[in-house]
Amino acid sequence: METRLRWKRVCAIWIGMYPVNVATSWAITMLPWWGGIALPARSAIVVTVVAPLMSLIMMPAITRLLAPWLRRHPEHARREQRLRAVLDELAVAEAETVPLPVIGIAPPAAGRDRAAA
């Protein structure tokens, strides 16, 4: 099964939505009577125009165009999981063999104590 990453879907939607939004906003604001319509009605008109444009025209085109990028092959995902597991095992093994430095205050050197006294 193909896995689609959410952030990639968000990018694809943005790529489709931006030009549709700009073109629709520009075209609608060119209408001389547009300013006389109440804001809720204007919003309803814009959504009525933009939603079908996005759903029926833009997103199918963007999805086809970005299909290789949007889809992850299942074998690639399995390889990534195996690689992460091996790297995690290496990190644990290294942490067990290499002593971590102790952060703290070192006892004063013998010579330094006498000089301060």
N, C-alpha and C positions, 0 to 999 in steps of 0.2 A: 504494500500500500504506500502511496506517496504521502510524504509528510510535508506540510507547508508551515514555515515558520511565521509566527505572528508579525514580527518586525518587518519581514519581507512583504507580507500582505499590506501592512500599513504604508510602506513605501510605494507599492503598486497602486494603492488607492489614491495616495497623494499625487502620483504622476498622472493619473487619470483625472482627478478632481480639479487640480489647479487650472489647467487650460479650459475645462468646461466652465468652471466658476468665473474665470476672467472673461471668457467670450460671452457667457450669458449675462453677466453684470453689465458689460459694455453695451450689448445689444438692447437690453431692457431699459437701461438708463437713457438711451437715445430716443425713447418714446416720449413725446411731449406731455402726455397726460399722466405719466408715471408718478410724478411728485404729488399729484392730488389724491392718490390712493393711500388708505390707512396702512400703517406698518404691518399689522397682522395679515391683511389681505395681500400686500406685496410679498411677504414671506411665503404665504401659501402659493402664490403664483410662481415664485422662483423655485420652490421645492417641487411643484408640479411639473415644471420644465426640466429641472436638473436631474431629478430622480430617474425618469425614463432614459434620458440621455446617458447617464452613468450606467444604469443597469443593462440596457439593451444594446448600447453602441460602444461606449468607451471601455468598460471593464472587460467584455469579451476580447476586444482588440488588445488591450494591455496584457491580459492574461496569456493570450497566444504569443504575444511578443516577448514576454518575460518568462515563459514557461520553463525553459532550462534553468533559469536562476531561481524560480519559485519552488521547484520540486527538488527534493532530496531523494536520491536513490537509497533504498533500504540497506543495501550492502555498504554504502558509504557511511551511513549512520552507525551500523554495527562496527565498522572499522574504527570510527571515532570513539565509540564506547570502549572497545578493546584497548586502544591507545591510551585513553584516559585511565583505565584500570592499571595498565602497566606502569604508567608514570606515577600514579598514586602509590603503587607498591614500591617503586624505586625511591620515592620521597620518604616513605615510612622506613624502609631499610636504611637509608642514609641517615635519617634522624636517630635511629637506634645505634648506629656505629660511630657517629661523630658526636663527641660530647659538646653540649651547648655551653657557651661561656656563661659564667656566673657573674651577674651584674650586681655590684655592691661596693662597699668601701673596703679597700685592702688594708690590712693592718700596717701601721707605720713601720718603716724600716728602723733598725736598731740605731743606726748612725744619726738619723734625723731626730730621734727622740732626745738624744744627748745634746744635740746642737740647740734644740728649742729650750732646753731646761736651764 
